[in-house]
Amino acid sequence: MKISSVFITGTDTEVGKTVVSAILGLAYKMQGINIGYFKPVQSGAKGYIPPDAKFCQEILDLNISPEKLCAYIFEPPVSPHLAAKWVGIEIDPQYILEYYQKLKNKYDALIVEGAGGLLVPLKNNFFMRDLIIMLKLPLIIVARPGLGTINHTLLTLECARNAGINVLGIIINRTPLKPDPMIEDNIKTIANMGNIKILAVIPEIPLEKKKLMEVAKNIDLGGINEIEQKRN
């Protein structure tokens, strides 16, 4: 299976981008693909240990330290532009691009996880959206299932499309195991009004590798790759 790298964004912070990144990575590994992970900017890294990169490095058994999976690591749990300002530097998008290219050479493809949503600033007048454009990557949006998600998801989708970003689809994360009519309608409404494919609906599960692998087995990678090929 031939694949390209993909960028993972969210409709907000704490929607589960890291867990989805790990699940997608497991799904690709099950197909024999040498998949890697990249977190351009990690904030909230206590002791400069990047939690998102560490989680994915462990789940995907990557033979590289978590710190080397990030271009920038900051301790304060704030927006990247502010974290950088507090330590007296400015984030350099060109450095991120070069870091991405070097890391990508070690793998067949990379799962690139953003910070927060599309309009999270990396520096003055440069947003996460602009980094996706610079990296020339297709996008997967991770969304919540509950109240408010229609607005958040359609806004994110519109922002990406207006910027010319190739959106592969939406992954709804942390759905309750018990059926919920509102959530079911939210998912249908996002698909219909956004004219977008729902790539996966992931239930609320324990963050254990065995459980994540069970979910990964049901991810339709063929469908994701087919969408990407049609839009290229």
Secondary structure, DSSP 8 states (H G I E B T S, - for coil): -----EEEEESSTTSSHHHHHHHHHHHHHHTT--EEEEEEEE---GGG--HHHHHHHHHTT-SS-GGGGEEEE-SSSS-HHHHHHHTT----HHHHHHHHHHHHTTSSEEEEE-SSSTT-EEETTEEHHHHHHHHT--EEEEE-SSTTHHHHHHHHHHHHHHTT--EEEEEEEEE-SS--HHHHHHHHHHHHHHT--EEEEEE---S-HHHHHHHHTT--HHHHHHHHHHH-
